Amino acid sequence: MAKMKIEGSFVALITPFNQDGSVDFEGFRTLLKFHEDNGTSAVLIMGSTGEVSMLSQQERQQIIAETAKMKNGKMKFFYGCTGNNTDTTIDYLRFAHANGADGAILAAPAYICGPESDIEDYFLEVADATDLPLGIYNNPPRVKTDLHWDNLLRIFKHPNYVVHKESTTRVGQVAQVLRARPDVAVMCCDSPNLGLVVPTMSLGGHGTANMTGNIAPAEIATISKPWRTPEVSESFRDMYLHMLPMLHFSYSAINPVAIKSLMKAVGLPAGDLRKPLKGLAPEALQKGLRVVRELELDKKYGWSSPELKSA
């Protein structure tokens, strides 16, 4: 069977909550339609942007079961299935596979600070336990384990791995992975502070695994197209420079605090952050609302909330 191929904008979706703190499944439906209509290629549900570490096991399973029913073939639905140990991760993967997931994204289990050799074995062991297409999220700031390109390239020989998202600051790491031409989509975080988007795409990257697409899906889809013609690289440059204020705002607080607060303020289904996280302070949120107006995202997407009008 041919491997799944993903290119373009892979958006790490927020988890919308109702006023009572429960998961807002109609909000999920609205957000997924928003992305389908605006060029998103795939979504990651229950990544760190989706506040996954603060969801109960019952909520995680319910989110997979309910959102998978919303698929219509326009986008791939991946789910964050990292558990706190190998066996729990395998259980999450099997549940996701049985309930309609297109794939899963995995990080190293957080907090344990596992050595690279142990984490390499972890990624291979969980891949052996499922037929689900998988992706690796190399994000040492979150999990305190950092995989070298040698580790990654060995893991990518496993046929179940189809996506790699890099969230270090090492352009050299991305270059080494792309030079080896593994049979995976090589993507990077869209944080302008990490500075990976321009070099990743210029070296042959396949897209971005991003957070800012939550608020500007069409624009981020533009900067996530592989550079196969000069015209694409030129449209990338123009849009990337245009979107820099929003990219910086998205990462002005730990994700998803800034992006989710802004989504709620413009009228998208988002709800509050789950405690102990709190929404942005009013002054900080005003900066984001002004960026929305400066970039005319409100006009493009038809937003007219009271918060926007007063920004």
N, C-alpha and C positions, 0 to 999 in steps of 0.2 A: 504493500500500500504506500502511495506517495505521501511524503511528509506534508503537514499543514504549512502553508506559507502565509505569513502575516507581514504586511508592509503598511506604513503610514502612521496614523495617530492611534495609539493604544492608550486610552484614557483610564486612569485610576479613579474610579467613580466614588463620590461621597456616598454615605449611607443616610438617606433622609429619615428623619424621625417626626412622628406626630407630636402634638402639644403635650400629650401625656408621657412622652418618652418612648413609646413603642415604635417599631419599624413601620414606616409609611410606604406600603406597597403600591398605592396609587401614585405616590411621588416617584417611586422607582419607574413605574410605567411611563410617566411624563418625561423623566430624564432620559430614559432609553430612547424614546421617540425623538427627543431633542438631538441626540447624538446620531441617530439613524438619518435624520434629515440634514445633517450638517457635516457629513464626510468622515465621521469617526469609523475606523476599521475594526477596532476591538475595544472591549471594556474589561477592566479588572474590577470585579465586585469583591469587596471585603479585603482590599489591600490596606496599607497603613492609612491611606487617605480615607478609607471607609471605616475608620475607627475599629478595626477588627479585634484588637486586643481587649476592647471593652464590651464586646458582644458575648453573650452566653452561648454555650454549645447549642442549645435549642434554637436561639436566634440565628446562628450561623447555618444550621441545617434548614430552617424555615426560609431563609433568604435564598439559599440555593434552590430549594424545591419550587418556590413561588416565582422567582425571577426567570428561571429556566423556561417556565411556561410562556414567557413573554417573547421568546426568540421567534424571529421570522426569517432568518437567513441573511439579513443585511449586515450583521456584525457578528463577530465571534464573542462569546461570553466565557471569560476566564474568571476563576474564583481564587481568592487567597486561601490556601489550604495548609499553611504552615501550622503545625502543632508545637507543643512544648517539648516533644521528644519524637523519636522515629516512629513508634507504634501509633501515636495519636495522629501524626501526619498521614500515615497510611490509611487510618480510619477515615479521615477527612477526604482523602483522595477517592477512596472507594465509594463514599456517600455521594460525592460530587459526580463521579462517573455514572453511578446508578440513577441519578436524578437529572440528567440531561446537560451537564456542563460540557462545553466545547474544549476546555482545558483548565489548567491550574497554574498559578505562579507560586513559587516557593522561595523562601529565604531560609537562612540558617535559623534554628530555634534561638529566640532571643534570651539574653541574660546569662546563658551558660558560658559564653565566651569560648566556644569550642575551638580547639586547634584545627588548622586547615585540613590536615589529613583526616581527622574524624568527620569533618563536615563534608569533605569530598565523598567519603564512604556513605554518609547519610544521603546525599543526593542520588547516589547510584542505587542504594538499597530501596529507597522509596520509588524510584523509577522502575525497578524490577517488579514492584508489587502492583503496578497498574498499567493499563493501556492508554491512559489519558495523556494527551499532549501536554507537555510541561514547559515551564519557563523558570529561569533562575533570576533572582533579584539580588545582586551583590551590593549590599548596603551596609557597610561596616559602621557608620555612625549610629544606626538603629540596633544592630545585633552584635557588634564588637567582634565579628569574625570577618576577615578580609581574604577573599580567594585570589590568588595569583593567576595570571593567564595560563600557566601550566596546569593548575588544578581545573580551571574552567574548560580548557581544550580537551582534557581527558574525559571530563563529564559529558561534553557535547558529542562524544563518540557514541553515547547511548542513543538509540533510535527514538526514544520518547521525548527528548529535549528539542524544542522548536523555537524558543525565544530566550534571549539574554538581555537583561536590563542592567546597565552599569551605572552605579551611583557613587563612584569615587571621584577624585579630581585628577585621575591619571590618564591623560590623553595617550600616553605610551601604552597603557594596558589595552585601551580600545584598539589602537593601531596593531598591536600584536595579535589580538583576536581576529581582527578583520584580515590581516595578512595570511592567517592560517586557513581562511575560508571554511569555517565549520558550517555544517548544514543546519544553521539556526538563523533566525532574524536577530541581528545585533541592533539594539536600541539603547537609548540613554535617557536619563532623567533630564527634564527641561529646566532645572534650576539654573539661572544665569550665574549664580555664585560658584557652582561646580564648573561651569564653562565647557561642558562636553558637547553641546548641541552642534555648534559650527564644525569642530573637527570630526565628530562622528559622522555627520552627513557628508562632509567633504571627502572622507576616506572610504566612503561606500556603505555607510550605515543604512539600515532598512527603515528607520523611522524613529519616533520618540515614544517612550513610555512615560506619559506626562500627567501632571495634575492641572495645569492651566486650561486644558481642554474642557474642564468642567464648566467654565464661564465663557470660553471663546472657542468652541469646537471647530468651526470652519477655518478660523485663522491658524489654529495649531495644526489642523490637517494640512494646510498649505506648507508649513515649515517642516512637516514630517514626510514629505514625498521624497523618495530616493532620487539622487541627482543623476539622471540618465541623459539629460539634454542641458545645454547651456541655459535655456529658458527657465528650466526648473530651478537651477542654482540662482538665477537672477531674481525670480519670484521669492525664493527663500530669503535672500538677502534683504529685499525690500520689506517682507512681512516680519522677519525676525527683528529688524531694527524698529519697525513700527510697534511691535508688541512688547518691546523691552520693558516699558513701564508696568505692564500687567504681569509679566514674568517676575519682575522684582517684587511686586506686591504679593503675588501668590506665595512667595517664600519669605515674606517679611515676618512670619510667625511659624511655629512648628505646624506642619501640615496635620489636619486640614483646617486649622483655625482661621486663617485669613480667607481662604477660598470659600469655605462653607459660610462664614459670616457674610461675605459679599453676596453669595448666591441667595441667601435668605433676604438680604436687603433689596435686591433687585426684583424679587418676587418669584424666584425659582423654588420648587419644593426642596427644602433642606432641613428646616427645623433647627433646634439648638444642638450644640455639641453635647456629648455625653460627659457628665461630671467625672473627674474633676476639671476637665477642660472647660473653658468659658469663651464666649464670643469676644471679638475684638472690642477694645475700648472705642467710644464714639469718635474720637479724633483720628484714630488709626483707620477706622472704617470709612470715614469721610474721604481719606486719601484714595481708597479703592474706588469709591463711588465717583470721585472726580476723574480717575483714570478711565472708568467706563464711559463717562461722557466725553472725555478728550478723544478717545479712540472711536467714539460713536457706536459703541456696541449696543447701547440702548436703542438707537434707531434701527440697527441691523436686526436685532432680535425682538423688537417690539416691547421693551420694558418701560414701564411708566409708574413705578412705585413712588409713594410719597417720599421715601428716603432719597431716591434719585432726584426728584424735583427740588429737594431742598439742598442738594449737594453743591 
